[in-house]
Amino acid sequence: MASNRTLQFVSFIFRRTNFCIHTDGTRNISNVGFVGLGNMGKPMAKNLMQKGFKVTVYDINSDVSNSLRNEGATVAKSLAELSSNNECVITMLPNNQHVLDSYSKNDGIINHVKEGTVLIDSSTVDPEVAHKLGPLAKEKGAIFLDTPVSGGVMAAQSGQLTFMVGGPEEGLKLVSKVLLAMGCNIFYCGSHGSGQVAKICNNMLLGITMAGLSEAMNLGIRLGLDPKVLTSVINSSSGRCWSSEVYNPVSGVMENVPSSRNYQGGFLTKLLIKDLNLAKNAAERSSSPIPLGELALNLYNNMTKAGHSDRDFSFIYEFIKKHRNTGF
Ligand code: NAD
């Protein structure tokens, strides 16, 4: 237990030299409101409770809120009730509109927060959302942080999420212990929207590298190589990437990855497509060319049209393998 704590604090030291911040100056927050109890939010809220936080929950699906009541959560009847009674509010919602509505409508979070409340949006949404909500929160004396996560459902369950944080740095210091109850890495990325920028850049690259790896594996296998041999070569060579090392898309190469269980579970293709579209929109706004990102989006969109949107995204390997030439 002691070594776990040490690990958490060590990982909180930001890895970029200029951003080395320790947990000094954290406020003793004990009451946390949690909105959005889906695949990610529910295990995150449970981890907070297990670490001793008093958690109040709200979800439009009352069944899921009530299921957490049995585990010690207080169930709020509305966003207004949840916001007015907690010094920290976390949201984990599907998309831009859900987040904008939950925070900025008359009966939403910002209208009802107490001064000093820290608002943490861990949903993956457009960086523009944080640009809109940050100043609105400030007008009410609250601090808004865009804090998307990496790690997926398994990391949410095991409390090993990585948080990418944008917004006032003093806000992060206040809630670092709250985040460390749900994750083990925190990166401060800069002003409002920076956390979301980091998230969409990372996920765009993930989509590209998985597609590239799948293409290379398919070529090598068709030319007669054993997939395990090719994987070993790539993992010891310059083509190595996260997908080749820990998430190989070829069935039989690795155990306990989606490709070894018919591409079920894992990171659903439709969620990757959402992130690639966020990257595309941000790229258009900033006139940044993303030729490979767009190509990857087209590939995964075609996979969706073929009926595979609920499979893990590494199914792109099978999708490429099915085609005998370059036409998709
Ligand atoms: P989900 O669809 O499983 O859960 C969303 C929850 O929000 C549901 O319980 C829904 O009832 C609730 N909800 C919707 N609108 C609401 C509202 N107005 N007020 C209160 N509750 C509301 O989604 P998820 O997989 O948990 O993902 C949540 C966010 O996390 C998304 O932005 C997603 O992109 C991001 N994310 C997901 C993963 C993953 O692997 N699932 C990984 C990283 C990031």
Boltz pocket constraint, residues with backbone or C-beta under 6 A from the ligand:
constraints:
  - pocket:
      binder: B
      contacts: [[A, 35], [A, 36], [A, 37], [A, 38], [A, 39], [A, 40], [A, 41], [A, 58], [A, 59], [A, 60], [A, 61], [A, 64], [A, 92], [A, 93], [A, 94], [A, 95], [A, 98], [A, 102], [A, 122], [A, 123], [A, 124], [A, 125], [A, 149], [A, 150], [A, 151], [A, 152], [A, 153], [A, 266], [A, 267], [A, 268], [A, 271], [A, 274]]
      max_distance: 6.0
